[in-house]
Amino acid sequence: MVRRLAVLLAAAVILSGCTEQRLFAVRAVAAGVPSLAPFFEEDGSLGTDETKLRPEQAHSGLQQGNTPGLYGGTQKPKVCDVDRLKDFLTDPKNRQKAREWARIVGITPDRIEGYIDDLTPVLLRHDTLVKNHDYKKGKAVAFDALLEAGIAVLVNDQGLPAVKCSCGNPLQSFDKDPEKISVKFEDGNKKWDGYEKSDVVTVKPSPQPLEQIALIDVDNPDQGINRPVGSTGENDEPFDATRQHAVPRVTGMTFDQASQRLSELGLAAAYSDGLPPGDAAVTGSDPGPGTELRFGEAVTLSVADDGDEPSTPPESDPSNGPSTDDPTSDEPTSGGPTTEGPTTDGPTTDGPTTSGPTTDGPTSSGPTTDGPDTGRPTSSEPTTDGPTMGEPTTAVPTTPTTSSTPPTVEPTSAEPTSAEPTRSEPVTSEPASSEPGSSSAPASGESAVVPA
């Protein structure tokens, strides 16, 4: 009996050891706590953290770098002293550190200044997993780290943390399973208020390079900040973060297209079962089209199984989104949001045509009811009452904008093409925009707003 108990105890110890080995050790890094082996002496002269910022509850464990509100900003000066970091790494006395620093970020030492100029200072709003680097005995030593919300970092144009501001340590993306981590709070990094393992975030690259980053003002959460990539706050533009945005129709888009479209409207893309492939077909959203959400709130996307083709968006359904009779719908076209309604170059005088495309220009107040579309298609489903003008968009989707917040460009209307109408099969692979066309109300020309 004693022998059996000894064998069972040994087996339990072995199994316990195997379970522990399957967990990845992650070192907690608290805001305002100096590193033991930093690249730059952490004395507050290079950057400062917001030590009183509590972690936000995360809507997804994996978030893309273009997610609106993923990061925070502040009007306080010198959260990151970019010029001082450049001077330090280009000083001949720090040549070896510069070599190791450049090796980690994947550049040559002579490109350090240009690389840093393209980074943008932000504040973490979530406890964030990264691969951090100490500097020991002339070498960069990697370790997995959990950075506390409030830590100041420089991010690149894909929205990925690239440098820890207060110490200059280069950062890389966390490349392990975030569900299998064991966070170690040691070396003065005590467990902070608000820490929840379920709210830890890993950042993945944005589908498109960013031109600006939409931040939440950590001193006034009702205000947002549009910060151009590569700037340090001098060109910030505030906006109202309480403004409501209508969820667009994304069924039939690829996942990358849908997440980019949501980002343009100031909404976040969420997903329940890991980050889907970028070309996965979106089959629906929760909440559905037309639902009003404030900046940074999340829309959960459902995607098709591998190998499924993107489905054609359904015809306009008043139960799924804004009515097609409302030309002033808040849902913008792919070129950017509008505020009043479609603009026009001149009204038609005889009404909609019934047998062929119109040629006199776009209508003045809304879509016609019987004639075919004579401009470029404004949705992923062609109209069914007549042929459309121009080349069908069967392969190349509308190029999404690259900012993480709605653009502010003026809506414009375009003259219809004069080419002979061609008959084409309905587009079923990748839609040209997030708006499905209504088979009963095609527009005669390109309008700045397309009813849902």
C-alpha positions in Angstrom: 0.0 0.0 0.0 2.8 2.4 0.9 4.5 1.6 -2.4 1.4 2.3 -4.3 0.9 5.6 -2.6 4.5 6.5 -3.4 4.0 5.7 -7.1 0.7 7.7 -7.2 2.4 10.7 -5.5 5.3 10.6 -8.0 2.9 10.5 -10.9 1.0 13.5 -9.5 4.2 15.5 -9.2 5.2 14.6 -12.7 1.8 15.6 -14.1 1.9 18.8 -12.2 5.4 19.6 -13.6 4.2 18.9 -17.2 1.2 21.2 -16.7 3.4 24.0 -15.4 5.8 23.4 -18.4 2.9 24.1 -20.8 2.5 27.6 -19.4 4.6 30.4 -20.7 6.2 32.6 -18.0 5.4 36.3 -18.5 7.1 39.0 -16.5 4.7 41.7 -15.2 6.0 45.3 -15.9 4.1 47.9 -13.8 3.7 51.5 -14.8 6.4 53.8 -13.3 8.6 50.9 -12.0 12.2 51.1 -13.4 13.6 48.2 -15.3 16.6 46.4 -13.8 18.6 46.2 -17.1 17.2 48.9 -19.5 18.7 50.2 -22.7 18.4 53.8 -21.4 18.6 54.6 -17.7 15.0 54.9 -16.5 15.3 58.3 -14.7 12.2 59.9 -16.1 14.0 62.0 -18.7 13.1 59.8 -21.7 9.4 59.2 -21.0 6.8 59.0 -18.3 3.9 56.6 -17.6 0.4 57.4 -16.3 0.6 55.5 -13.1 -3.1 56.0 -12.1 -4.7 54.7 -15.2 -6.7 51.6 -14.5 -6.9 48.9 -17.2 -10.0 49.0 -19.4 -12.2 45.9 -19.9 -11.2 44.3 -23.2 -13.9 43.3 -25.7 -11.4 40.9 -27.4 -8.1 39.3 -26.2 -6.7 39.8 -29.8 -7.1 43.3 -31.2 -5.8 44.8 -34.4 -3.6 47.9 -34.4 -6.3 50.0 -36.2 -8.9 49.4 -33.4 -10.4 52.8 -32.5 -9.7 53.6 -28.8 -7.2 50.8 -28.4 -4.7 53.4 -27.1 -5.0 56.6 -25.2 -3.5 60.0 -25.5 -2.9 63.1 -23.4 -2.1 66.7 -23.9 0.7 66.5 -21.4 4.1 67.2 -22.9 6.9 64.8 -23.3 5.2 61.5 -22.6 7.9 60.2 -25.0 11.0 62.3 -25.7 11.6 61.1 -29.3 14.5 63.5 -29.9 16.3 62.4 -26.8 15.9 58.8 -27.8 17.4 59.5 -31.2 20.3 61.4 -29.7 21.0 58.6 -27.3 21.0 55.8 -30.0 23.1 57.8 -32.5 25.7 58.8 -29.9 29.0 57.0 -30.8 29.4 56.1 -27.1 26.3 53.9 -27.4 27.3 52.2 -30.6 26.9 48.7 -29.3 23.5 49.4 -27.8 22.4 50.9 -31.1 23.5 47.8 -33.0 21.5 45.5 -30.7 18.5 47.9 -30.7 18.5 48.0 -34.5 18.9 44.3 -34.8 15.7 43.7 -32.7 13.6 46.1 -34.8 15.0 44.7 -38.0 16.9 47.7 -39.4 20.5 48.8 -39.8 21.9 51.3 -37.3 22.1 54.1 -39.9 18.3 53.9 -40.2 17.5 54.4 -36.6 16.6 58.1 -36.8 14.2 57.6 -39.7 12.6 54.6 -38.1 12.0 56.5 -34.8 10.6 59.5 -36.8 7.8 57.2 -38.1 6.7 56.1 -34.6 3.9 57.6 -32.6 3.6 58.0 -28.8 0.5 56.6 -27.1 -0.6 55.3 -23.7 -1.7 51.7 -23.2 -5.4 51.5 -22.1 -5.2 47.7 -21.6 -2.7 45.4 -19.9 -0.8 44.4 -23.0 1.4 41.4 -23.9 4.6 42.1 -25.7 8.1 40.7 -26.2 10.3 43.1 -24.3 14.1 43.3 -24.2 16.7 43.9 -21.5 20.3 45.0 -22.3 22.8 42.7 -20.5 26.5 42.3 -21.2 26.3 44.0 -24.6 23.4 41.9 -25.8 19.6 42.4 -26.1 17.9 39.7 -24.1 14.3 39.0 -25.0 11.6 38.2 -22.4 7.8 38.0 -22.6 6.2 40.8 -20.7 2.8 42.1 -19.6 2.8 45.9 -19.7 0.4 47.6 -17.4 -2.2 50.0 -18.7 -0.8 53.6 -18.5 2.6 52.7 -19.8 3.8 55.0 -22.6 4.9 53.3 -25.8 5.8 54.2 -29.3 3.7 52.4 -31.9 4.5 51.9 -35.6 2.2 52.4 -38.6 0.5 49.0 -38.1 -0.5 50.0 -34.5 2.1 47.6 -32.9 4.0 48.6 -29.8 7.6 49.2 -30.9 9.4 51.0 -28.0 8.8 51.4 -24.2 9.2 55.1 -23.8 10.6 55.4 -20.3 13.6 53.1 -20.9 14.0 52.9 -24.7 13.6 49.1 -24.7 12.6 47.8 -28.2 9.4 45.8 -28.3 8.1 43.0 -30.5 4.7 41.3 -30.9 3.9 38.6 -28.4 4.1 35.3 -30.3 2.8 32.7 -27.9 -0.7 31.5 -26.9 -2.1 34.2 -24.5 -4.4 31.5 -23.0 -1.3 29.7 -21.7 0.6 32.3 -19.7 1.7 32.5 -16.1 2.2 36.1 -15.1 5.0 36.7 -12.6 4.8 39.7 -10.3 8.3 40.3 -9.0 11.2 42.7 -8.8 9.0 45.5 -7.4 6.3 44.9 -10.0 3.4 44.2 -7.6 0.0 43.1 -8.9 -1.8 46.3 -9.8 -5.4 47.4 -9.1 -7.7 46.4 -11.9 -5.6 43.5 -13.1 -7.7 40.7 -14.6 -6.1 37.9 -16.7 -9.2 37.8 -18.8 -8.7 41.4 -19.9 -5.2 41.0 -21.1 -4.7 42.1 -24.8 -2.4 41.0 -27.6 -2.1 43.4 -30.5 -2.0 42.2 -34.1 -1.0 44.3 -37.2 -3.6 46.5 -38.8 -4.9 45.2 -42.2 -3.7 48.5 -43.8 -0.9 50.9 -42.7 -2.3 53.7 -40.6 -2.2 57.4 -41.5 -3.5 58.5 -38.1 -4.5 56.8 -34.8 -7.8 57.4 -33.1 -7.0 57.8 -29.3 -9.1 58.3 -26.3 -8.1 61.3 -24.2 -7.2 59.6 -20.8 -7.9 62.9 -19.0 -11.3 63.3 -20.6 -12.7 60.0 -21.9 -15.6 61.8 -23.7 -13.1 63.3 -26.1 -11.1 61.6 -28.7 -7.8 62.6 -30.3 -6.8 62.0 -34.0 -3.0 61.8 -34.0 -1.2 61.6 -37.3 1.3 58.7 -37.5 4.8 60.0 -36.9 3.7 63.0 -34.9 4.1 63.6 -31.1 1.0 65.5 -30.4 1.6 68.9 -32.1 -0.9 68.1 -34.8 -3.6 66.4 -32.7 -7.2 67.0 -33.7 -9.8 66.5 -31.0 -13.2 65.0 -31.7 -16.4 64.1 -29.8 -16.0 60.5 -28.6 -19.7 60.3 -27.5 -21.0 60.7 -31.0 -23.1 57.7 -32.2 -22.2 55.7 -35.3 -24.4 53.3 -37.2 -23.2 49.8 -37.7 -22.7 49.2 -41.4 -23.8 46.2 -43.4 -20.7 44.0 -43.7 -22.2 40.6 -44.8 -20.3 39.4 -47.9 -17.1 41.3 -47.1 -13.9 39.7 -46.2 -12.9 40.0 -42.5 -10.1 42.5 -43.3 -12.6 44.7 -45.3 -15.2 44.6 -42.6 -12.8 45.4 -39.8 -11.3 48.3 -41.8 -14.8 49.6 -42.6 -15.8 49.5 -38.9 -12.5 51.3 -38.0 -13.3 54.1 -40.5 -16.6 54.7 -38.6 -14.9 54.6 -35.2 -16.1 51.1 -34.2 -14.1 48.1 -33.1 -14.2 44.6 -34.7 -14.6 41.8 -32.2 -14.5 38.1 -32.7 -15.2 35.3 -30.3 -12.9 32.5 -31.5 -9.5 33.8 -32.3 -8.5 36.2 -35.1 -10.0 35.0 -38.4 -8.0 35.0 -41.6 -8.1 38.3 -43.4 -9.9 36.7 -46.4 -12.5 34.9 -44.4 -16.1 35.7 -45.5 -18.2 37.7 -43.0 -21.6 36.2 -42.6 -23.1 38.6 -40.1 -22.6 41.0 -37.2 -23.8 41.6 -33.7 -25.3 44.1 -33.3 -26.8 44.2 -36.8 -26.7 47.0 -39.4 -28.2 50.3 -38.4 -27.5 49.9 -34.6 -26.1 53.1 -33.1 -22.9 52.8 -31.1 -20.5 55.3 -29.7 -16.9 55.6 -30.6 -14.8 52.5 -29.7 -17.7 50.2 -29.0 -17.3 46.7 -30.5 -19.2 44.9 -33.3 -18.7 41.1 -33.2 -18.2 39.6 -36.6 -19.2 36.1 -37.6 -17.2 34.4 -40.4 -17.8 31.5 -42.7 -15.9 28.2 -42.4 -12.7 27.9 -44.3 -13.2 27.6 -48.1 -16.6 29.3 -48.1 -17.0 32.1 -50.6 -18.2 35.5 -49.3 -21.9 35.6 -49.7 -23.7 38.3 -51.6 -25.2 40.8 -49.2 -29.0 40.4 -48.9 -31.4 42.9 -50.5 -32.4 45.9 -48.4 -34.5 44.9 -45.4 -35.9 47.5 -43.1 -35.6 45.1 -40.2 -31.9 44.8 -40.6 -30.9 48.4 -41.1 -32.0 51.9 -42.0 -34.8 52.3 -44.5 -34.0 52.7 -48.2 -36.4 55.6 -48.3 -34.2 57.8 -46.1 -31.6 59.5 -48.2 -30.1 61.1 -45.1 -29.1 57.8 -43.4 -26.1 58.2 -41.1 -24.5 55.2 -42.8 -21.7 56.6 -45.0 -20.3 55.4 -48.2 -16.9 53.8 -48.4 -15.3 57.1 -49.2 -16.2 58.6 -45.9 -19.1 59.6 -43.7 -21.5 62.3 -44.8 -23.5 64.6 -42.5 -26.5 66.0 -44.5 -27.3 63.8 -47.4 -26.3 63.3 -51.1 -25.0 66.3 -53.0 -26.0 66.9 -56.6 -24.9 68.7 -59.7 -28.3 69.3 -61.1 -31.8 67.8 -60.9 -33.3 65.7 -63.6 -36.3 67.2 -65.4 -38.2 64.2 -66.8 -38.0 61.7 -64.0 -36.5 58.3 -64.0 -36.0 56.4 -67.3 -37.6 53.1 -67.9 -35.7 51.5 -70.7 -32.0 52.6 -70.6 -29.5 54.5 -68.5 -29.8 58.2 -68.0 -27.1 60.5 -69.2 -28.0 64.0 -67.9 -26.5 63.7 -64.4 -27.3 62.5 -60.9 -30.6 63.1 -59.4 -31.1 65.9 -56.9 -32.9 64.3 -53.9 -32.5 60.6 -53.8 -32.5 57.4 -55.8 -34.7 56.9 -58.8 -37.1 54.0 -58.7 -37.1 52.3 -62.2 -34.0 53.2 -64.1 -30.7 51.4 -64.1 -27.6 52.6 -62.3 -25.4 54.7 -64.6 -22.5 55.3 -62.3 -20.1 53.1 -60.6 -21.7 50.4 -58.4 -22.2 51.5 -54.9 -22.6 48.2 -53.2 -21.5 44.6 -53.5 -24.7 43.5 -55.3 -25.6 44.9 -58.7 -29.1 46.1 -59.4 -31.5 43.8 -61.2 -33.8 46.1 -63.2 -31.3 47.0 -65.9 -27.6 46.9 -66.8 -25.1 49.0 -65.0 -22.7 51.4 -66.6 -18.9 51.1 -66.4 -16.8 48.0 -65.7 -18.1 45.6 -63.1 -16.0 45.3 -60.0 -15.4 41.6 -60.0 -11.9 41.3 -58.6 -10.7 44.5 -56.9 -12.6 45.8 -53.9 -12.8 49.5 -53.1 -9.6 50.4 -51.4 -10.3 51.2 -47.8 -8.9 54.3 -46.2 -6.0 53.8 -43.9 -6.9 55.9 -40.9 -8.5 54.4 -37.8 -11.2 57.0 -37.6 -13.8 58.4 -39.9 -12.3 60.7 -42.6 -13.7 64.2 -42.9 -13.5 64.8 -46.6 -16.3 66.5 -48.4 -18.7 64.1 -50.2 -18.7 64.5 -53.9 -20.8 63.3 -56.8 -19.4 61.9 -60.0 -20.6 62.2 -63.6 -21.9 58.9 -65.0 -19.8 57.1 -67.5 -20.8 57.1 -71.1 -19.6 53.6 -72.1 -22.1 51.1 -73.5 -23.9 49.1 -70.9 -22.5 45.6 -70.3 -24.3 42.8 -68.7 -22.4 41.0 -66.0 -22.9 38.4 -63.4 -23.6 39.6 -59.8 -20.4 40.2 -57.8 -20.0 37.4 -55.2 -16.4 37.5 -54.2 -15.5 40.8 -52.7 -17.9 43.8 -52.5 -17.0 47.2 -53.6 -18.3 48.7 -50.3 -20.2 48.0 -47.2 -23.7 49.1 -48.6 -25.9 46.6 -50.4 -27.8 47.9 -53.4 -31.5 47.9 -53.5 -33.0 46.1 -56.4 -35.9 48.4 -56.4 -34.1 51.7 -56.2 -30.9 52.1 -58.2 -29.3 55.5 -58.3 -28.6 57.4 -61.6 -25.0 58.4 -60.9 -22.7 58.2 -58.0 -24.2 59.7 -54.9 -22.3 60.6 -51.7 -24.8 58.7 -49.6 -26.3 55.3 -50.4 -29.4 54.3 -48.4 -29.0 51.1 -46.5 
